[in-house]
Amino acid sequence: MATSVARAEQSSLNGIIYEPQTKKLTDLPTELLEHILCFPVLKHVDVCNVSCCCKRLQDVCHGRGKVWEHQYKIRWPRLQRFYRQNESCDWLREYITRHRVGIQIRRTVESISKRFFTEVPCVGQVLGDSFAEIESLGMPEHFSEDELLFILNSEKRKSLTLKYYAKKILYFLRQQNILRSLKTFLEKPAEQQSALEGAVLVDQYCNPLADITLESISEQIDDMAEKAKKMLRINNPSHPSLRVTNSDCVIEDFELQRQVLWALNAVLYEQLQYKGNECDYYNPLNSYIHQVLLRRTGIPISLSVLYMTLARKLGVQLEPVNFPNHFLLRWCQRPRGSEDIYDFVYIDAFGKGKQLKAKECEYLIGHQVTADYYSAISTTEVLLRMVGNLLNIGKRGEGNEKSYQLLRDSLDLYLTINPDNVQYLLLQARLYFHLGIWPEKVLDILQHIQALDPSQHGAVGYLVQHTLEHIQHKKHPVTPEVKRRNAPEHLEVQYSVGLIMKHKRSGYNCVIYGWDPKCTMSQEWITTMRVHQLSSGANQPFYNVLVQDGTCRYAAQENLEPHSAPLEIGHPEVGRYFSEFAETYYVANEELQTRYPEDMGETLGTVQELYHRMTPGSGSRDEASATDQTRQQSKSM
C-alpha cells in the first residue's frame, strides 16, 4: 500500500517537474525565423504560403525585407550589381515587378514564332512589332535583358525556338542602347572624343551579345603601356613617360618622343607579335577592337587606333590620317600648328610601325595623291572610315545571313554618324525592301531621301509603290500549304523534316526543314546548278536543308542519305524550325509541324530503323516488323 502511494506521489511529482512546455514556431525570435525562411530549399511559393498562415509570419516575411531580398538575389543573381550594398529597398515589390516582367516577356517571345514563322528563310528578318512590345512594357531594361538571358541559358538542347527569338530581341535591345550611347558620344566636343571609345562602340554594336566594355579594353591597353614603360626604363630610367599618369600629358622633346615610339614598336610588334592581317584582310574581325587585341592582328585603321591610343598614354600625340586605301598616323617634327606635309613623319601601324616621309607613303598605294590626303582628320571621320570598311565587306558578302546582318549593322552606324548621306539611305531602303522587313521604316527612309534630294524621285517612287504593295500583302497573308506524305504526288518523298543528313557528293552535314515533290526552282537555277546531270534530274524530291557551315541549300533526294552518326547542326536558323535536338534528330516546332503534320512520325521511324541497323545483333524480323508498324502509324497521324 505504502509502495503504491509512493509511486503515485512520484508520478505526480514527475508530471509537475518534467511536463514539456508547448512552444510554437511563432514564438521564435524574428532573426531566427528569417534565417529559417532563407534556407535554400524554400522557394518563393513556400514563402508566400508561410506568410498566409498568420499575421506574425506575415510580418516576418514582409516586415524587414530580409526574406524577399534573399529570394530575389537567389533567383536573379545577375541583377545584384544594380543594387548598392545594404540599400534600403522594397524587395517584395522588386520581386513582384521582376516576376511580372519575366512572364510578359516570355509570353511575347513565345508568340513570335506563330506570327513571324515562314518556311522560306527571310535573311535578316526584323521583328519590329515584338521589339516595340518589349520596350512598351515600361519596365527597367535590366529586368527585360535578364529574363532574355535566363531563357538563353536554359537547358542547352531544349526550347530552341524560344531561344532563337529571345536572342533576336536581346540583340535588338542592346543595339538600341548602344546607338543611344553613340549619339551621346557624337554630341561631345571634338577634343573630348576618343577614337578608342568610338571604336569600342562600333565593336559593341556589331557584336551586341559579346561581353565588350570600354573598361576591359582600356585595361588591356594599359597593360601594354606598362610593358612599353618597362622597355623605356631599361634605356632611360629618367624618361618623363614613366611619370605620365593621364593622357593629357604631352612630351614636347622630339628625342624623348622618338624613344617612346621605339619602345612601343618593340613591345607591340616584337614582344607581343602584332601584325597586319594580309592573308585575311577582308575579315570583319579585323575591324573589331576586342578581336584585334585577342588575335593580335588587324587592318591599318584598327591597328592605328590601338597604336595612337598607346602613344597618347605614353605622352606622344599622333594624329589620324585618312590616306586612301591605307590608313596612317602622322607625327609632327616641328612646333605645333604646322600643316606642311613635309613637317611630319607618317607611321604605318599595319607595317609594324614603319616611319615614312610624305612621298614614301605613295608607294603603299602605287599612285600619287594630293596634299589633302595627308591632313589630320577628326574622331568622327575615323569612325566613318572604320564603319565604311565594314559596309564594303558587307556588300562583298555572299548574300547569307551573316553578310546581310553586317551590312545592316554598318548602315545603321554610318547613318547614325552621318544621317543625311543619300547614297547610303537609298542602300538601306533597298536592303530592307529586298529582305522584306520593316516596310513602314522603308517609307520613312524614302520620304527623308526625297526631302534631301528630289532628283532621286525615280528610284524613290519605284520603291514606294512596291513597299505599299508589300504592306497590303501583309494584311492578307496567304495560307501556307500543308504537305501530307500520303498524298499521291508525295509518295516518292523518302525523307522527312528533322532528319540529320549527309550530302553524298559534297560531304556536308545538314538537317531537313522542308521538301518539295519536284524541284521548284527557276529554269535558270536548274541550269546553273546542272540539275539535268542528275540521274533523275529535276523530276525528283528536293529538300530545304540547313547546313553545318551556316548556309541554306536545296538538295536533290538522290544526293542525300541519313547520317550514320547524327550530330547537332550548328546553324543560326535551327531554332526557327525546331524546338529540340533529341540526340539523333530534331523535333519540329509547332509551326513547322503544322506544314508537315505527318513528318515527325516518319522521322522517328527512320531514326529507329537506322539505330537497329547500326546496333550489333539487330535486324530480326520482329524488329523490322515493329519498325514497319511505327512507320504505318506515323502516316496515319
C-alpha positions, 0 to 999 in steps of 0.5 A: 500500500505504502509502495503504491502511494509512493509511486503515485506521489512520484508520478505526480511529482514527475508530471509537475517537474518534467511536463514539456512546455508547448512552444510554437514556431511563432514564438521564435525570435524574428532573426531566427525565423528569417534565417529559417525562411532563407534556407535554400530549399524554400522557394518563393511559393513556400514563402508566400504560403508561410506568410498566409498562415498568420499575421506574425509570419506575415510580418516576418516575411514582409516586415524587414525585407530580409526574406524577399531580398534573399529570394530575389538575389537567389533567383536573379543573381545577375541583377545584384550589381544594380543594387548598392550594398545594404540599400534600403529597398522594397524587395517584395515589390522588386520581386513582384515587378521582376516576376511580372516582367519575366512572364510578359516577356516570355509570353511575347517571345513565345508568340513570335514564332506563330506570327513571324514563322515562314518556311522560306528563310527571310535573311535578316528578318526584323521583328519590329512589332515584338521589339516595340512590345518589349520596350512598351512594357515600361519596365527597367531594361535590366529586368527585360535583358535578364529574363532574355538571358535566363531563357538563353541559358536554359537547358542547352538542347531544349526550347530552341525556338524560344531561344532563337527569338529571345536572342533576336530581341536581346540583340535588338535591345542592346543595339538600341542602347548602344546607338543611344550611347553613340549619339551621346558620344557624337554630341561631345566636343571634338577634343573630348572624343576618343577614337578608342571609345568610338571604336569600342562602340562600333565593336559593341554594336556589331557584336551586341551579345559579346561581353565588350566594355570600354573598361576591359579594353582600356585595361588591356591597353594599359597593360601594354603601356606598362610593358612599353614603360618597362622597355623605356626604363631599361634605356632611360630610367629618367624618361618623363613617360614613366611619370605620365599618369593621364593622357593629357600629358604631352612630351614636347622633346622630339628625342624623348618622343622618338624613344617612346615610339621605339619602345612601343614598336618593340613591345607591340610588334616584337614582344607581343607579335602584332601584325597586319592581317594580309592573308585575311584582310577582308575579315570583319574581325579585323575591324573589331577592337576586342578581336584585334587585341585577342588575335593580335592582328588587324587592318591599318585603321584598327591597328592605328587606333590601338597604336595612337591610343598607346602613344597618347598614354605614353605622352606622344600625340599622333594624329589620324590620317585618312590616306586612301586605301591605307590608313596612317598616323602622322607625327609632327617634327616641328612646333605645333600648328604646322600643316606642311606635309613635309613637317611630319613623319607618317607611321604605318601601324599595319607595317609594324610601325614603319616611319615614312616621309610624305612621298614614301607613303605613295608607294603603299598605294602605287599612285600619287595623291594630293596634299589633302590626303595627308591632313589630320582628320577628326574622331568622327571621320575615323569612325566613318572610315572604320564603319565604311570598311565594314559596309564594303565587306558587307556588300562583298558578302555572299548574300547569307545571313551573316553578310546581310546582318553586317551590312545592316549593322554598318548602315545603321552606324554610318547613318547614325554618324552621318544621317543625311548621306543619300547614297547610303539611305537609298542602300538601306531602303533597298536592303530592307525592301529586298529582305522584306522587313520593316516596310513602314521604316522603308517609307520613312527612309524614302520620304527623308531621301526625297526631302534631301534630294528630289532628283532621286524621285525615280528610284524613290517612287519605284520603291514606294509603290512596291513597299505599299504593295508589300504592306497590303500583302501583309494584311492578307497573308496567304495560307501556307500549304500543308504537305501530307506524305500520303498524298499521291504526288508525295509518295516518292518523298523518302525523307522527312523534316528533322532528319540529320543528313549527309550530302553524298557528293559534297560531304556536308552535314545538314538537317531537313526543314522542308521538301518539295515533290519536284524541284521548284526552282527557276529554269535558270537555277536548274541550269546553273546548278546542272540539275539535268546531270542528275540521274533523275534530274529535276523530276525528283524530291528536293529538300530545304536543308540547313547546313553545318557551315551556316548556309541554306541549300536545296538538295536533290533526294538522290544526293542525300542519305541519313547520317550514320552518326547524327550530330547537332547542326550548328546553324543560326536558323535551327531554332526557327524550325525546331524546338529540340535536338533529341540526340539523333534528330530534331523535333519540329516546332509547332509551326513547322509541324503544322506544314508537315503534320505527318513528318515527325512520325516518319522521322522517328521511324527512320531514326529507329530503323537506322539505330537497329541497323547500326546496333550489333545483333539487330535486324530480326524480323520482329524488329523490322516488323515493329519498325514497319508498324511505327512507320504505318502509324506515323502516316496515319497521324 
